[in-house]
Amino acid sequence: MKNSKMNFLVKTFLFGLVFMTFLSCERDLSDEATDATFSKTGAIFLDAPVEMGSDFYFPYGGSKPNAWSVDDQVSYKGSASMRFDVPNANDPEGSYAGAIFRTEGAGRNLTDYDALTFYVKASQGVVIGEFGFGEDFIDNKYIATIRNVSIGTNWTKIIIPIPDASKLVKERGMFRYAAGSQGTNGFGYTFWIDELKFEKLGNILNGQASIMNGQNVTQNTFVNVTSTVDNVVVNFNLPTGINQAVFVSPAYMNFSSSDTTVATVNDAGVVTSLSAGTAVITATFNGVQATGSLTINCAGTFVNAPVPTRNQANVISIFSDAYSNVPVNYYNGYWQPWQTTVSNDFSVNGDNILNYTIFNFVGIEFSSPTVNATNMTHFHADFFFPGPIAPGRQLRVIVVDFGPNGVFSGGDDTRHSTTFTAPTLVSNSWVSIDIPFSAMPGLASRQNLAQIIFEGGDGSIMYVDNVYFYN
C-alpha cells in the first residue's frame, strides 16, 4: 500500500483533487484486502496440523528436539492426536520437552475468539509446567501462559483465555508448551493433546489484573537506564467456575507514569529513566486499575567504572564490556538457604553493570569449562557502594579452584579469601581492587579456576564491573 500511495503523490497538481479522492477509496480497499490476508481459522490441530505450513515446530534451547509427533493410535476425537514424549532428566538429547508452534505466512486474525482450548491426558498423573500461545520467536509481543497444569490419565479440556483478542490481528504464535520431569524424580512420561483450537466460548469473565506480582516494587536507577514491568497476571473465571491465572506479556496492559519527566513507559512495559526524581509506573487492564506498581527512584547521571586499558591478550575476562568474556554459568547462583542477594542488573549507554541488591554474599561460576589462569598474575574487579559504608564493613573476595577433577567439592578444591575494609571501601565512588595471586596462599593451583565469591554485605546494594584475571 505504501508504493500505491507514493505513486499517487507524484501525479501532477492539475489532477491532485481527482487522485486524492481516488486515493481515499484505494485506502479503504487496501485495508479490506490486508484483513483478508490473515486467516481467521481457529483450528491448529484436529487429526493433523491445520493451515500451519510445512515448518512450524520450533523447540526451545536445551529441549529434546523430537519430543513431538503425531500419534494415529490415540485420540480424543477423530483418528489422531499430538504426542509429546517428555525425556528423562539425563537424556543427552535434551533434559525436557518444550517448543512453540508457529504458523507459516502472515499470521492469523484471532479477534473473533476468546480462548485457546484443547483436550489433554498423560501416561501418568503429572504437572505440566506451561501451556500457552503468542510466542513466535520474532516479536513475542502477546504471550499468554498458564502454569503448573495438573494432568491425569483421562482426557480433560483445558481453557486458556485470550486476555484481549482485539490485539491478535496477525498472530503467528499458535501454541507453546514446556514440560519437565521435576515432579517425576527425573523420569520421562508421555502426554497427548487433541482438538487444539481457538474458540469463542462467550462466558469467560475478566478478573483482577496485577503487575509486579501485585506488589509495590521500588527500583533505584540512573538516567538512561531501562527497567521492565514484569510478572503481569490476569485472572479469569472460566465456564467451569474455576478461577484461572494467566501470565501475560506487558503489551496487553495500558501503562502510565506519574511523572514523565523522570521516567516514561512504553506499551511493552519498558521504563526509561530520564532525569533525577521519582516516578510511579501503574497499569490498567480493560480500563480497570491493576494491582501493584513500580516506583522508579532515579539518582541522576550514572558514573561508569574506569574503562580497562590492558591488552586482551593479557586478560581472561569474566565480566566486562571491554573484553571478550569466557563462558559463565551464572553471575548469581542464588545459593539457598542463606543467600539473600538478588540481581537487578542494568545497562547504561551500552555498559552492562552487575547490580546486587539485598547483598550478603553472591557467587559467580564459570566451570563449563574451568579457567586456566596459570599465566595470569592478578585478579581485578571494580565495586561501587551507592549507600553509606557502615563502620566495620568488610568485603571478602574469594577465588576458588575446583582442582584437577574440575568439579565442585570433589575433594581437591582450594580457595583463598582476601578481606577489604575502610578506607579502601568508600561510598558513592568506584573502588578498583587488584589482588596478586602471590598473595593468595590458600589457592593451591589456578589451573581450574571456577568460582569468584563476594561476601560481607549488610543487605545493601553493590554494583560490580570489570571482573577479570590479568598478567
C-alpha positions in Angstrom: 0.0 0.0 0.0 2.9 2.3 0.6 4.0 2.1 -3.0 0.5 2.8 -4.2 0.4 6.0 -2.1 3.7 7.1 -3.4 2.6 6.6 -7.0 -0.5 8.8 -6.4 1.6 11.5 -4.7 3.8 12.0 -7.8 0.9 12.8 -10.0 0.6 16.3 -11.4 -1.1 19.1 -9.3 -3.7 19.5 -12.0 -5.2 16.1 -11.2 -4.5 16.3 -7.5 -8.0 16.5 -6.3 -9.1 13.7 -8.5 -6.3 11.4 -7.3 -6.8 12.4 -3.7 -10.4 11.2 -4.0 -9.3 8.0 -5.7 -6.6 7.5 -3.1 -9.2 7.6 -0.3 -11.2 4.9 -2.0 -8.0 2.9 -2.7 -7.0 3.0 1.0 -10.3 1.5 2.1 -10.0 -1.3 -0.4 -6.4 -1.9 0.7 -7.4 -2.2 4.3 -10.0 -4.7 3.5 -7.6 -6.7 1.3 -5.0 -6.7 4.1 -7.5 -8.0 6.6 -8.4 -10.7 4.1 -4.8 -12.0 4.0 -4.9 -13.0 7.7 -6.7 -16.3 8.1 -9.4 -16.4 10.7 -9.2 -20.2 11.1 -9.2 -21.2 14.7 -8.2 -24.8 14.4 -4.5 -25.7 15.0 -4.6 -29.5 15.2 -7.6 -31.8 14.7 -6.4 -35.1 13.1 -3.5 -33.2 11.6 -2.0 -29.7 11.8 -4.4 -27.2 10.2 -3.0 -24.4 8.0 0.3 -24.5 9.8 2.5 -24.9 6.8 5.5 -27.3 6.5 7.8 -25.7 9.1 6.0 -24.8 12.3 7.6 -26.7 15.2 10.5 -24.8 16.9 12.0 -26.4 20.1 13.4 -24.3 22.9 17.1 -24.5 23.6 18.1 -27.5 25.7 14.8 -29.3 25.0 14.5 -32.7 23.2 14.1 -31.7 19.6 12.0 -34.7 18.6 9.6 -34.8 21.6 6.6 -34.0 19.4 4.9 -36.4 16.9 1.5 -37.3 15.5 0.0 -40.4 17.1 -2.6 -42.2 15.0 -3.3 -44.7 17.7 -4.5 -42.3 20.4 -7.1 -39.6 20.0 -9.9 -37.8 21.9 -11.9 -37.3 18.7 -11.2 -38.4 15.2 -8.2 -40.6 14.3 -5.1 -38.9 15.7 -3.6 -36.7 18.3 -0.4 -34.8 19.1 2.0 -36.9 21.2 4.7 -35.4 23.5 7.4 -37.6 24.9 9.0 -35.8 27.9 12.5 -37.2 28.3 14.4 -38.3 31.4 16.3 -35.5 33.0 19.6 -37.0 31.9 18.6 -37.6 28.3 21.7 -36.5 26.2 19.3 -35.1 23.5 17.6 -32.7 25.9 16.5 -32.6 29.6 12.9 -31.5 29.0 10.3 -31.1 26.2 9.3 -27.6 25.1 8.6 -25.7 21.9 6.4 -23.2 20.0 4.1 -23.9 17.1 4.3 -21.0 14.7 2.1 -20.8 11.7 3.9 -20.0 8.4 2.9 -17.0 6.5 1.4 -13.7 7.7 -0.3 -15.0 10.8 -4.0 -15.3 11.8 -6.7 -12.9 12.8 -7.9 -14.2 16.1 -10.1 -11.3 17.1 -13.3 -13.5 16.9 -12.2 -15.8 19.7 -11.8 -15.6 23.4 -9.8 -18.7 24.3 -7.4 -21.4 23.2 -8.8 -24.8 24.1 -7.6 -28.4 23.8 -8.0 -31.8 25.4 -5.1 -33.4 27.1 -4.2 -36.6 29.0 -1.0 -38.2 30.2 0.5 -41.7 30.8 0.5 -40.9 34.5 -0.6 -38.1 36.8 1.8 -35.2 36.1 2.1 -31.4 36.3 2.9 -29.7 33.1 5.0 -26.5 33.6 3.5 -24.3 30.9 0.8 -24.1 28.2 0.1 -21.0 26.2 0.2 -19.1 22.9 1.5 -15.9 21.4 5.2 -16.7 21.3 6.6 -16.6 17.8 10.4 -16.1 18.3 10.0 -12.8 16.4 8.3 -10.2 18.5 6.8 -12.4 21.2 4.5 -9.5 21.8 1.3 -11.1 23.0 2.2 -14.2 25.0 -0.3 -15.7 27.4 0.5 -18.7 29.5 -1.0 -20.9 32.2 1.5 -22.6 34.6 1.7 -25.8 36.6 -1.3 -27.6 34.9 -2.3 -30.8 36.6 -2.9 -33.6 34.1 -4.4 -37.0 34.7 -4.8 -40.2 32.7 -8.2 -39.3 31.3 -9.0 -36.6 28.7 -9.5 -33.2 30.2 -10.4 -29.9 28.5 -8.0 -27.1 29.1 -9.1 -23.5 28.5 -6.6 -20.6 28.2 -8.4 -17.3 28.0 -7.3 -14.7 25.5 -6.6 -11.5 27.5 -7.5 -9.1 24.7 -8.5 -10.6 21.4 -8.6 -7.2 19.7 -4.8 -7.2 19.7 -4.4 -10.5 17.9 -5.0 -9.3 14.3 -2.0 -11.1 12.8 -0.8 -13.6 15.4 1.8 -16.4 14.4 2.3 -18.0 17.8 -0.4 -20.6 17.9 0.8 -22.7 20.8 3.6 -23.1 23.3 4.5 -25.7 25.9 7.2 -26.6 28.4 7.2 -29.9 30.3 9.9 -31.4 32.5 10.4 -34.3 34.9 10.9 -32.3 38.1 7.8 -33.9 39.6 8.6 -37.4 38.5 12.0 -37.8 40.0 13.7 -37.2 36.7 11.8 -39.9 34.8 10.1 -39.2 31.5 6.5 -39.7 30.6 4.1 -39.1 27.7 1.1 -36.8 27.2 -1.3 -36.3 24.3 -3.2 -33.2 23.1 -6.1 -33.2 20.7 -8.7 -30.8 19.3 -6.3 -27.8 19.7 -8.1 -24.7 18.5 -9.1 -21.2 19.3 -12.8 -20.9 20.3 -15.5 -18.3 21.1 -16.9 -19.6 24.4 -18.7 -16.4 25.3 -18.8 -17.0 29.0 -15.3 -16.2 30.3 -15.3 -13.4 32.9 -12.4 -11.0 33.4 -11.0 -10.7 36.9 -8.3 -8.7 38.6 -5.0 -7.9 36.8 -1.7 -7.3 38.5 1.8 -6.2 37.7 5.0 -6.9 39.6 3.2 -9.9 41.3 0.7 -7.4 42.8 3.5 -5.8 44.9 4.6 -2.2 45.1 8.2 -2.5 44.0 10.9 0.2 44.2 13.9 0.3 41.9 16.9 2.7 42.2 18.1 3.6 38.7 20.0 6.2 36.8 19.5 8.4 33.7 19.2 6.2 30.5 18.8 3.0 32.5 15.8 0.9 31.4 13.7 -1.2 33.7 10.9 -3.6 32.8 7.4 -4.1 34.3 7.2 -7.9 34.7 5.2 -10.6 36.5 2.0 -9.5 34.8 -1.0 -11.7 35.6 -4.7 -11.5 34.7 -7.3 -13.7 36.4 -10.3 -15.1 34.6 -13.4 -17.0 35.7 -13.8 -20.0 33.4 -17.2 -21.5 32.4 -16.3 -24.4 34.7 -16.3 -22.0 37.6 -12.6 -22.2 38.1 -10.5 -19.1 38.5 -7.6 -19.2 36.1 -4.5 -17.1 36.4 -2.9 -16.2 33.0 0.6 -14.9 32.9 0.7 -12.4 30.1 3.0 -10.1 28.2 3.1 -6.4 29.3 1.7 -5.5 25.9 -1.8 -6.5 27.0 -1.8 -3.7 29.6 -2.0 0.1 29.4 0.7 1.8 31.3 1.2 5.3 32.7 3.9 7.2 34.6 3.2 9.6 37.4 6.0 11.9 36.1 7.0 11.5 32.5 9.9 14.0 33.0 11.5 11.4 35.4 10.6 8.2 33.6 8.5 7.1 30.6 7.0 3.7 29.9 6.1 2.2 26.5 3.4 -0.3 25.6 5.8 -3.2 26.1 6.3 -2.2 29.8 9.9 -0.9 29.2 10.6 2.0 31.5 13.3 4.6 30.6 14.7 6.9 33.3 15.2 10.4 32.0 16.1 12.6 35.0 16.6 12.7 38.7 13.4 12.2 40.7 10.7 9.7 41.4 8.0 8.3 39.1 5.4 5.6 39.8 4.5 3.2 37.0 1.0 1.8 37.1 -1.2 -0.1 34.7 -4.8 -0.7 33.7 -6.4 -3.7 32.0 -9.7 -3.2 30.1 -10.0 0.1 31.9 -9.6 -1.3 35.4 -6.7 -0.5 37.6 -4.2 -3.3 38.1 -2.7 -4.0 41.5 1.0 -3.5 42.0 3.3 -0.7 40.9 6.9 0.0 40.0 8.4 3.1 41.7 11.5 4.5 39.9 13.9 6.4 42.0 16.3 7.9 39.6 19.5 9.3 41.2 20.6 11.2 38.1 23.5 10.5 35.8 25.5 7.3 36.3 29.3 7.4 36.6 30.7 4.4 34.9 33.6 2.4 36.2 37.1 3.2 34.8 37.5 1.7 31.3 40.1 -1.1 31.4 43.2 -0.4 29.2 45.0 -3.7 29.5 45.5 -5.7 26.3 43.0 -8.5 25.7 46.0 -10.9 25.2 46.9 -10.4 28.8 43.4 -10.7 30.2 40.9 -13.6 31.0 37.7 -11.7 31.4 34.7 -13.0 33.5 32.6 -9.9 33.1 33.5 -6.7 31.2 32.3 -4.9 28.1 35.9 -4.0 27.4 36.9 -7.7 26.6 35.6 -10.9 25.3 34.3 -12.9 28.3 34.8 -16.6 28.9 31.7 -18.8 29.2 30.0 -18.1 32.6 27.4 -20.4 34.2 25.9 -17.6 36.2 26.6 -14.3 37.8 24.3 -15.1 40.8 23.8 -18.8 41.6 21.5 -17.8 44.5 22.8 -20.4 46.9 20.0 -21.3 49.3 19.0 -21.1 52.1 21.4 -18.4 53.4 21.8 -16.1 50.5 19.6 -13.0 50.3 21.4 -11.4 47.3 19.2 -10.9 44.2 20.2 -9.4 40.9 18.8 -6.3 39.3 21.5 -5.8 36.6 21.2 -2.8 34.3 22.9 -1.2 31.3 23.9 2.5 30.9 24.7 3.6 27.3 25.7 0.1 26.4 27.8 -0.5 29.5 26.4 -3.5 31.5 26.6 -3.5 35.3 26.1 -6.3 37.8 23.7 -4.9 40.4 23.5 -6.9 43.6 20.7 -5.9 45.9 20.0 -7.1 49.5 23.6 -8.2 49.3 25.1 -10.6 51.8 27.1 -12.9 49.5 27.0 -14.0 45.9 28.8 -16.4 43.7 29.9 -16.2 40.1 30.6 -19.6 38.5 32.5 -20.4 35.3 33.0 -24.1 35.4 32.0 -25.2 31.9 34.8 -25.2 31.2 37.0 -24.1 34.1 39.6 -21.3 33.6 43.4 -22.0 33.4 44.9 -18.8 34.8 48.4 -20.1 35.3 49.9 -17.4 33.1 47.9 -14.7 34.9 49.3 -12.7 37.9 46.4 -10.8 39.3 42.7 -10.6 39.9 40.8 -7.4 39.3 37.3 -6.1 39.9 35.6 -2.7 40.2 33.0 -2.1 43.0 30.6 0.7 43.7 28.6 1.1 47.0 25.8 3.6 46.5 24.9 3.7 50.2 26.9 4.7 53.2 29.7 2.4 54.4 28.8 1.1 57.9 31.6 1.1 60.5 33.5 -2.2 60.3 32.0 -3.1 56.9 34.0 -5.8 55.1 34.2 -7.1 51.6 35.7 -10.5 51.1 36.8 -11.6 47.7 37.1 -15.4 47.4 38.7 -17.1 44.4 38.0 -20.9 44.1 39.8 -23.6 42.1 38.0 -26.9 41.5 41.2 -28.9 41.4 42.4 -31.5 38.8 39.0 -33.2 38.6 37.4 -29.8 37.6 34.2 -30.4 39.7 32.9 -28.7 42.8 33.6 -30.4 46.2 35.5 -33.2 44.6 38.0 -33.3 47.5 40.6 -31.3 45.7 39.1 -27.8 45.7 41.2 -24.9 47.1 40.3 -21.3 47.7 41.6 -18.1 49.1 39.7 -15.2 50.7 41.0 -11.6 50.8 39.3 -9.0 53.0 38.9 -5.3 52.4 37.7 -2.6 54.8 37.6 1.2 55.0 39.5 3.3 53.9 39.7 1.0 50.8 35.9 0.8 50.7 34.3 4.1 50.1 30.8 5.3 49.4 29.5 6.6 46.1 32.7 6.1 44.2 34.2 3.2 42.2 36.7 1.1 44.1 39.2 -0.8 42.0 40.6 -3.9 43.6 43.7 -5.8 42.4 44.8 -8.9 44.2 48.1 -10.6 43.1 47.9 -14.4 43.0 51.2 -14.3 45.1 49.0 -13.0 47.9 46.6 -16.0 47.7 48.5 -18.8 49.6 45.3 -20.8 50.1 44.9 -21.2 46.4 47.0 -24.4 45.6 46.5 -24.1 41.9 44.9 -21.8 39.3 44.6 -24.3 36.5 40.9 -24.9 37.2 39.5 -21.7 38.5 35.7 -21.9 38.6 34.2 -19.5 41.1 34.5 -16.0 42.4 32.6 -15.2 45.6 31.8 -11.8 47.1 30.9 -11.8 50.8 30.4 -9.3 53.6 27.2 -7.4 52.6 24.8 -5.9 55.1 21.7 -6.1 52.9 22.7 -3.0 51.0 23.4 -2.5 47.2 26.6 -3.2 45.4 27.5 -2.6 41.7 30.2 -4.7 40.1 32.0 -4.3 36.8 35.2 -5.4 35.0 35.8 -8.7 36.7 38.9 -10.4 35.2 42.3 -12.0 35.7 45.3 -10.4 34.1 49.1 -10.6 33.6 
